[in-house]
Amino acid sequence: MHRPRARGAEPVWPRAFDRLLLLGLLLVAALSLFDAAATRHARADDGLLFSAMRAITDIGQSHWYLVPAALLFVGAAYVDWRAAGFRGRRRLVLLLGQAGFAFAAVALSGLFANLVKIVVGRARPQMLDAFGAHHFEPFSLGYAFASFPSGHATTVGAVTALLVLWFPRYAALWAIVGVFLAATRVAATAHYLSDIAGGFLFGLGFTILAARFLARRGAAFRFARGKILPVVVGRRTASRK
């Protein structure tokens, strides 16, 4: 992170992100119109799909990703690199860099999302009948006024971005799975539609921008000319994308 940026490197924030940010804000605003209706439907739906979504909703908890990433990072750091050989060291560099990046992406995006929760102070769906779907008490602490953005959805968005960066060929699949997993928070009546959209897009965008930040310094990622997504340094399959 302390490396100086390479000469002629692309900016961390590409111009295309201006349009994507605007589209994201419009999407959150549009979904907010259906927040109350979606929550009331989720309360009343005891079908198989919604029951399954509620059962797996904790997949968005950050510790499922932070702990393995930390273990891989520490494990790679303590391996005897001198005995690994040239190819082994290349793999260790790749593992160390990506494990560290995964940990930072999930941890930092979640931290910033929690700060936004405090500033926004949106009431959770459990208070829908008392206050409606758009009640805010900024700088309120505690669970009841920490609805926007969804922390689980932020984590899922960050993990989705990681998978897209690592396996770009299956980007559409990761996006579909990620949106579904984020939507489980609505089925669990823990968040509104706009909460999970805001969280998912924040985690996704934060992770991609973090990868571009590193690519600008030639660490862990490098830019692919004309593309928003940087590619992983040291992966031959990724470099051909």
Secondary structure, 3 states (H helix, E strand, C coil): CCCCCCCCCCCCCCCHHHHHHHHHHHHHHHHHCCHHHHHHHHHHCCCHHHHHHHHCHHHHCCHHHHHHHHHHHHHHHHCCHHHCHHHHHHHHHHHHHHHHHHHHHHHHHHHHHHHHHHHHCECCHHHHHHHCCCCECCCCCCHHHCCCCCHHHHHHHHHHHHHHHHCHHHHHHHHHHHHHHHHHHHHCCCCCHHHHHHHHHHHHHHHHHHHHHHHCCCCCEECCCCCCCCEECCCHHHHCC
